[in-house]
Amino acid sequence: MRVLVVGASGFLGGEVCRRASGTGWSVVGTCHSGDIAVPGVAVRRLDVTDRAAVRALVAEVRPDAVVSTPYRYGDWSVTADGAAHVAVAAAEVGARLVHISSDALHAGRPSPYSDDEPPTPVNAYGAAKAAAETAVRAVDPGAALVRTSLILGEGSKQIELSREALAGRATLFTDMIRCPVDVTDLADAVLELVDSAYAGPLNVAGADAVSRAELGLLVAERFGLDAAGLKTTTSTAAGVPGPGDVRLDSSRAAGLLRTRLRGARELLRH
């Protein structure tokens, strides 16, 4: 299997490269300005906003599968247009496409979201992720669209944000609820989907729904940090727009995949 990971310098993209290379697959990883330090992975520079460059690279590599992970918060040209460019290029060479989407495309509500629910974005980033899905599905109805949540793991932004809040240098919201997933679990799930024929949206998130504030307490417990200084508020009080309670029902993925999607409590309480 020859797989192209677009956005391989990112947290998830790098892990997908590591896991794919570890299985013996031939892996090519792209990056724009970052670095990829994964043994055995061929590195190529790529600007996903350049449609011609994306098509040329994919035509040259001719992968069996493409894992599309790039995004840039606040940049429609990367998050939405870039996803469309990758989808077109993958379709042109007949490659299997697994596109990484996000729970940010939902508005938030008390009940969990199922896999096939249409996007209801409430901010610009959510709208860009929703547009990306629309483009990918139009170009390649057979593509898998992985809707995931906060990604945990050593060096993840979520863990670092929790550490900053525990040190009193950041604030965590008590009313933003997500289903965090471990980066290795997510990467393994993505590779299972690469090697499958699953088409359409699939929720791939952790088993536990926790607020960002609760995640901070779990991080404190895991790393033996003092939770007394944890700064919390609500997103409403802070005037931060965005979805509040977004719980993904990942029961379909649990039945479909061999990879067990561990919850935040299991991940951080040992």
Secondary structure, DSSP 8 states (H G I E B T S, - for coil): -EEEEETTTSHHHHHHHHHHHHTT-EEEEEESSS----TTEEEEE--TT-HHHHHHHHHHH--SEEEE----TT-HIIIIIHHHHHHHHHHHTT-EEEEEEEGGGS---SS-B-TT------SHHHHHHHHHHHHHHHH-TT-EEEEE--EESTT-HHHHHHHHHHTTSS-EESS-EE--EEHHHHHHHHHHHHTS---EEEE---S--EEHHHHHHHHHHHHT---TT--EE-HHHHT--S--B--B--HHHHHH-SS----HHHHH--
